[in-house]
Amino acid sequence: MKKNLFVIVAGLISALAVTNGSYAQTKDDIAPVSSVKNYYKMSKSGVDDSSNTASINVVNAKALKNFRKQYKVNYERWILESNLIVACYELDNTRCSIYFDKKGNWIGHLKVYHEDKMPKDIRKMVKQEYYDYKILTVQEVETYQSIAMPTYIVTIQDDKNIKLIRIQDNEMDVYKELKRS
């Protein structure tokens, strides 16, 4: 399941890299960029014209039942990928993606929000170490293996750098660092 967590986090980071401005990388910090679908781009009606957006009639019944029972949202957008079913919605300025396997089993969820929605202990941990940095976004990743102990990827920036800080099991490290141009 670590592979699924890595795929979710890698997809999110790539999607954010595409939607945020471009920043220079040093030759020591070159990472391949792959094409990633942006699951978060929604119109106000909760539906967009993506070719992989699915009608609720073709979504796995077990995934739909699990989603309705757990999340109580009626305006989500469903996306079918080759090995994933994803339900996306936005609630109270928090973008959510809920991941299911093809059999409709819950794999994990991803929440993206701003500093004001951060858990206070996570915010305190980041601000104590990076007090001169601005917190841009917070990504909360949870899988069935990490229930009640999500991983946080916090994007911070100062005048010269952007850092992705990973917080897991109350330990913090720099997941990725980019130079601003």
N, C-alpha and C positions, 0 to 999 in steps of 0.2 A: 504494500500500500504506500510505501515511501515513494515509489515511482509515480503513483497517482498524485500525491501531494506535490511532488516536483513538477509534474506536468501542469497542474493547476497554477502553481506559483509562477512557473516559467511563462505560461500563456498570459497570465495577468501582467507580468512585468513587460513582456513584449507588447501587449496591447497598450499599456500606459506609455511605453516608449514611442509608439506610433502616434498617440493622441497628444502627448506633450511635445514641447519644442525640441529642436535638435541640439545636442551637446557634443563637444569634441571628446574623443577618447585618446588616451596616450597609447603608444604602440604596445605597452605592456598590458593594456586593458581592452584588448580587442575581442569582441564576442560576436559570433555569427548571428545575424538577424534573419528570422524566418517569418513567413507570412502567417499572421494570426488573425482570426476573425475577432472583431470587437463585439463581444456579447452585450456590452453596456449601452450601445447607441440605441436609444428608444425615442420615439415621438411621444407627445403628451398622452396619446391614447394607449401607449404601452405596446404598440405594434410598429414594426418597420417593414421595409420591403426586401429584406435579406432573402436570398434564394433558399437558405437553409431553415428559415422560420417555418414551423410546422403548424398545421391546423390541430386543434385540440382533439379532433376525431382520430388522428393517426398516432397520437402519443400513447406509449405503453400504459395500459390501464392501472397497473400496479404503481408505476411512477406517479401518475396523476392522483391516485388515491392517497399515496404516502405524502405527496406534496400538499394536497387539500387538508389532510388531517393535521399535519405538522405546522404549516405556514399560514393557513386561513387567508389567502390572497386570491382574488378573482380576476385580476387584470395582468397576469403574467404573460410572457412571451416564451414559447417553447422552441427549442432549437434541436434538430436532430443531426448528429455527427455520426461518423462511421462506428465509433465505439462508445458514444456518450449520448445521453439525453440531458439537456440543460434547460432549466426553467429560470427566467430572468424577470426581475421586477425591481421597482424602486419604491421605498417607503420611508418617509421622514428623512429625506436627503441621504439615504443609505441605499447604494446599489447592491443588489443581491443576485447571485447565481447559485442555483442548487443543482448539483451534479448527481445523475443516476446512471447506472450501467444499463445495458440493453435489456436486461431482465426486469428493470424497474427498481432495483435495489439502490438505496441511498449510498453515495460514495463520499460526498462531502459538500461543503458550501463555502462560498467566498463572499465576504461583505467588504465593500469599499466605501469609506466615509472620510470626513474631515476631522481635524483636531478636536472640535467641540463634542464629537461623539465618542472619543477615545475613552477607554477605561482609565480612571484616574491613576491607578498604580502604574500602568504602561506609560502614560504621558509623563509621570514623575520620573520614571526610569530614563526616558529619552532626554528630557529637559535637564536632568542633573548632569548628564555627560555632554550633551550638545546644546548648551544654553544659548549660544549665538546663532543657532540654526532655526529656520522656520519649518514647521511641520506642514507638508503639502497634502499628503493623503495617508490613510491607514488602510491596509489590506488585512483582513482577518480570515485566516484559512483554517477550516476544521474538517477532519476526516473521521471516519468511524473509529480509527485507532487513536485519535487525539481528542475524543469527546471530553468536554469540560476543560481542556488544555489547548486552546487554539494557538496557532503560530501567527505572529503579527509581523508584517513587513511595513515599516514606516518609512515613507519617502521624506527626506529633509533636504534643505538647501541653505547655503550661505552665498556670499558674493562670488565665490570661486568654485564651489563643489556642489554636487548632488550626491547624496548617499542613500542607499537602501539599507535600513537597519532591520535585522531579523531578531525577533524576541521569541524565544521558545523555552518553556520550563524555567522561567525567570532568569534566563541567561540572554545576554545581548551581544551581537556581533555585527560587523559591517558585512553585509551580504554582497554589495556591489558599490563601487565608487566611480563617479564620472566627473570630469572636469567641465566646467561651464565655459562656453566660448563667448 
